Amino acid sequence: MIGFIGSVFSPWYGWSGRATPSNHCCINVVTSGLNGRFTMTDRGTAALRQSRDSLTVGPSQMHWTGRELVIEINEWGALPMVAPVRGRIVLTPAAITAAEVALTPDGHHLWRPFAPIADIEVDLGPGTRWSGHGYFDANSGTRPLEQDFRFWTWGRFPLRDRTVCFYDAIRRDGSTLALGVQIDKSGQVHEIAPPPLTPMRRSLWALRRESRADAGFTPRQTLSLLDAPFYARALVETRIDGETSLGMHEALDLTRFRQPVLKPMLAVRVPRRRGWAFPD
């Protein structure tokens, strides 16, 4: 799940000229499987409340207790699975990092890996209850992603005694980002030399994908989690320093996202709800 202030993939935010991020906020939740659901309701300023430790968007909220991030979900799935998505997610970090990374030399885009190692408990109703590895990060920016990037891939892979994250991007000016970091359970972050960037099988929408892996090993998708014309999220198996890992991977083609035809397609899955009144 993702909390957006300035919902970067919302067509309504794009059509608005992106002048007021707070007027296009949402809680995005995606579940997989036969009854998988997708929520990305674009809400106006009236639906947004913020404090030092909480973010509320309409009927959903996330709150930091000092030890856990507690997320209360109360949304509706978009077409074709129009059904309630309700429940609770609790993420407990092993530690909070102090790392912040500029994704462009001018610092207009930042990545903040708050808790790359965490435990998570998910209860979104029957069929969507589980616990396991969790991860918590944030991205922020002062310009549209597609203005500065053509393509990127990102991956987070848990290993026996640490987690590694890889960020690879092609910027619109032709320069590249090739970032590898490892994080231990105490929250210490160290930059590492990433293993080779290796092509993967394309997504169902023929989206280019690649990930980091030991020489001679080809990363492979084990489960598709989200497949769109410009974006793919999946569980991917790779091998790092001789250790096989199953982790989260995403590929984002911002050249495709720039195409005007995509915004009307997205509007079907991203409804706009301007009004909201919180209970007194």
DRENTOR-776369 format. One line per 3 residues: number of its first residue (from 1); their letters; for each residue x, y, z negated of C-alpha. Coordinates in nm, 3 decimals, decimal comma, padded with zeros to 5 digits. Layout:
N
NUM) A) X:Y:Z; ...
This chain:
280
1) MIG) 00,000:00,000:00,000; 00,106:00,358:00,066; -00,010:00,687:-00,080
4) FIG) 00,006:00,971:00,174; -00,008:01,347:00,127; 00,006:01,455:00,487
7) SVF) -00,098:01,125:00,641; 00,170:01,103:00,909; -00,009:00,841:01,121
10) SPW) -00,353:01,002:01,097; -00,481:01,138:01,430; -00,684:01,394:01,235
13) YGW) -00,368:01,530:01,077; -00,205:01,549:01,420; -00,504:01,722:01,576
16) SGR) -00,511:01,972:01,287; -00,160:02,094:01,372; -00,029:01,954:01,041
19) ATP) -00,050:02,293:00,874; -00,206:02,167:00,549; -00,075:01,826:00,433
22) SNH) -00,301:01,823:00,126; -00,605:01,830:00,357; -00,504:01,494:00,505
25) CCI) -00,430:01,248:00,227; -00,510:00,882:00,186; -00,446:00,555:00,006
28) NVV) -00,350:00,299:00,270; -00,400:-00,067:00,175; -00,338:-00,363:00,405
31) TSG) -00,408:-00,727:00,323; -00,333:-01,021:00,551; -00,494:-01,355:00,634
34) LNG) -00,829:-01,449:00,784; -01,010:-01,187:00,576; -00,735:-00,929:00,601
37) RFT) -00,848:-00,570:00,557; -00,707:-00,230:00,647; -00,791:00,098:00,471
40) MTD) -00,663:00,439:00,577; -00,943:00,688:00,512; -00,824:01,044:00,584
43) RGT) -00,953:01,267:00,302; -00,956:01,643:00,250; -00,808:01,868:-00,018
46) AAL) -01,112:01,826:-00,242; -01,022:01,457:-00,287; -00,664:01,520:-00,404
49) RQS) -00,551:01,552:-00,764; -00,189:01,543:-00,878; -00,007:01,555:-01,207
52) RDS) 00,346:01,468:-01,319; 00,254:01,102:-01,362; -00,048:01,043:-01,138
55) LTV) -00,180:01,075:-00,787; -00,554:01,054:-00,724; -00,703:01,043:-00,374
58) GPS) -01,081:01,021:-00,385; -01,186:00,704:-00,568; -00,833:00,556:-00,589
61) QMH) -00,545:00,642:-00,817; -00,187:00,552:-00,901; -00,044:00,628:-01,244
64) WTG) 00,304:00,593:-01,393; 00,286:00,481:-01,757; 00,657:00,522:-01,824
67) REL) 00,714:00,152:-01,766; 00,469:00,047:-01,496; 00,309:00,191:-01,185
70) VIE) -00,062:00,108:-01,213; -00,265:00,146:-00,895; -00,646:00,135:-00,902
73) INE) -00,790:00,075:-00,557; -01,149:00,156:-00,456; -01,165:00,181:-00,077
76) WGA) -01,353:00,045:00,224; -01,190:-00,156:00,499; -01,192:-00,015:00,851
79) LPM) -01,333:-00,190:01,159; -01,367:-00,478:01,220; -01,362:-00,585:00,850
82) VAP) -01,586:-00,319:00,697; -01,590:-00,440:00,337; -01,492:-00,304:-00,004
85) VRG) -01,127:-00,321:-00,106; -01,123:-00,292:-00,484; -00,891:-00,397:-00,758
88) RIV) -00,565:-00,331:-00,936; -00,194:-00,347:-00,857; 00,068:-00,329:-01,132
91) LTP) 00,434:-00,282:-01,039; 00,702:-00,317:-01,307; 01,049:-00,200:-01,197
94) AAI) 01,361:-00,372:-01,321; 01,514:-00,023:-01,318; 01,464:00,317:-01,153
97) TAA) 01,743:00,432:-00,923; 01,879:00,784:-00,887; 01,940:00,744:-00,512
100) EVA) 01,815:00,978:-00,243; 01,921:00,948:00,121; 01,895:01,204:00,401
103) LTP) 01,779:01,027:00,717; 01,878:01,324:00,932; 02,192:01,537:00,891
106) DGH) 01,983:01,850:00,823; 01,790:01,678:00,542; 01,446:01,729:00,696
109) HLW) 01,367:01,362:00,627; 01,450:01,189:00,298; 01,424:00,833:00,168
112) RPF) 01,397:00,772:-00,206; 01,424:00,402:-00,308; 01,279:00,435:-00,660
115) API) 01,261:00,065:-00,751; 01,396:-00,181:-00,492; 01,375:-00,460:-00,752
118) ADI) 01,043:-00,501:-00,932; 00,776:-00,748:-01,035; 00,425:-00,703:-00,902
121) EVD) 00,079:-00,831:-00,987; -00,199:-00,788:-00,731; -00,568:-00,843:-00,796
124) LGP) -00,789:-00,729:-00,511; -01,052:-00,996:-00,559; -01,083:-01,361:-00,457
127) GTR) -00,819:-01,468:-00,207; -00,602:-01,163:-00,279; -00,459:-01,241:-00,621
130) WSG) -00,086:-01,305:-00,653; 00,233:-01,205:-00,828; 00,590:-01,190:-00,706
133) HGY) 00,862:-00,955:-00,582; 00,769:-00,588:-00,569; 00,925:-00,277:-00,420
136) FDA) 00,859:00,095:-00,462; 01,002:00,376:-00,250; 00,904:00,710:-00,099
139) NSG) 00,967:00,907:00,218; 00,928:01,280:00,254; 00,979:01,519:00,541
142) TRP) 00,928:01,872:00,662; 00,885:01,785:01,030; 00,682:01,521:01,217
145) LEQ) 00,864:01,187:01,239; 00,826:01,176:01,616; 00,996:01,514:01,647
148) DFR) 01,322:01,374:01,510; 01,315:00,997:01,574; 01,263:00,768:01,873
151) FWT) 01,272:00,435:01,691; 01,359:00,281:01,357; 01,367:-00,043:01,169
154) WGR) 01,380:-00,091:00,796; 01,420:-00,403:00,584; 01,436:-00,497:00,217
157) FPL) 01,576:-00,841:00,136; 01,604:-00,983:-00,218; 01,914:-01,189:-00,294
160) RDR) 02,015:-01,397:-00,596; 02,170:-01,112:-00,798; 02,074:-00,800:-00,602
163) TVC) 01,855:-00,656:-00,328; 01,979:-00,512:00,001; 01,803:-00,253:00,217
166) FYD) 01,882:-00,160:00,575; 01,771:00,151:00,763; 01,851:00,173:01,134
169) AIR) 01,727:00,456:01,352; 01,773:00,623:01,686; 01,716:00,996:01,655
172) RDG) 01,576:01,205:01,937; 01,911:01,378:01,985; 02,068:01,038:02,061
175) STL) 02,252:01,001:01,730; 02,197:00,693:01,517; 02,152:00,593:01,154
178) ALG) 02,298:00,262:01,038; 02,253:00,247:00,662; 02,307:-00,049:00,432
181) VQI) 02,268:-00,032:00,054; 02,266:-00,287:-00,226; 02,092:-00,241:-00,558
184) DKS) 02,154:-00,445:-00,871; 01,908:-00,514:-01,153; 02,039:-00,221:-01,356
187) GQV) 01,942:00,019:-01,076; 02,294:00,090:-00,951; 02,299:00,166:-00,578
190) HEI) 02,604:00,118:-00,356; 02,640:00,173:00,016; 02,762:-00,137:00,201
193) APP) 02,881:-00,215:00,551; 02,574:-00,376:00,707; 02,603:-00,706:00,895
196) PLT) 02,539:-00,707:01,271; 02,216:-00,559:01,407; 02,047:-00,856:01,572
199) PMR) 01,749:-00,856:01,814; 01,433:-01,037:01,703; 01,135:-01,165:01,897
202) RSL) 00,904:-00,881:01,999; 00,570:-00,830:01,826; 00,228:-00,915:01,975
205) WAL) 00,222:-00,562:02,120; 00,568:-00,626:02,272; 00,724:-00,387:02,024
208) RRE) 01,103:-00,405:02,016; 01,238:-00,539:01,685; 01,578:-00,600:01,532
211) SRA) 01,723:-00,660:01,188; 02,051:-00,715:01,008; 02,190:-01,068:00,973
214) DAG) 02,515:-01,259:00,938; 02,690:-01,316:01,271; 02,537:-01,612:01,452
217) FTP) 02,203:-01,599:01,268; 01,884:-01,472:01,436; 01,625:-01,316:01,201
220) RQT) 01,276:-01,455:01,249; 00,925:-01,351:01,154; 00,751:-01,591:00,915
223) LSL) 00,428:-01,392:00,872; 00,284:-01,092:01,055; 00,139:-00,838:00,811
226) LDA) 00,045:-00,553:01,043; 00,065:-00,534:01,421; -00,011:-00,211:01,607
229) PFY) 00,099:-00,066:01,943; 00,368:00,146:01,777; 00,428:-00,030:01,443
232) ARA) 00,488:-00,382:01,314; 00,528:-00,501:00,955; 00,622:-00,860:00,880
235) LVE) 00,786:-01,102:00,642; 01,121:-01,182:00,799; 01,379:-01,446:00,719
238) TRI) 01,741:-01,346:00,757; 02,082:-01,444:00,621; 02,304:-01,202:00,430
241) DGE) 02,650:-01,301:00,304; 02,562:-01,666:00,358; 02,240:-01,643:00,154
244) TSL) 01,901:-01,690:00,321; 01,645:-01,428:00,222; 01,278:-01,367:00,295
247) GMH) 01,200:-00,998:00,292; 00,985:-00,715:00,420; 01,061:-00,566:00,761
250) EAL) 00,912:-00,288:00,968; 00,968:-00,155:01,317; 00,838:00,186:01,426
253) DLT) 00,843:00,311:01,786; 00,786:00,685:01,770; 00,817:00,728:02,146
256) RFR) 00,504:00,515:02,177; 00,340:00,703:01,889; 00,385:01,030:02,079
259) QPV) 00,158:00,909:02,360; -00,173:01,107:02,350; -00,383:00,798:02,425
262) LKP) -00,295:00,649:02,087; -00,470:00,912:01,873; -00,827:00,828:01,987
265) MLA) -00,744:00,459:01,938; -00,624:00,530:01,584; -00,933:00,734:01,501
268) VRV) -01,138:00,412:01,517; -00,932:00,267:01,233; -00,869:00,593:01,044
271) PRR) -01,204:00,757:00,955; -01,213:01,118:00,839; -01,395:01,206:00,514
274) RGW) -01,370:01,579:00,440; -01,593:01,610:00,137; -01,544:01,468:-00,211
277) AFP) -01,670:01,551:-00,560; -01,504:01,411:-00,870; -01,735:01,316:-01,158
280) D) -01,750:01,581:-01,430
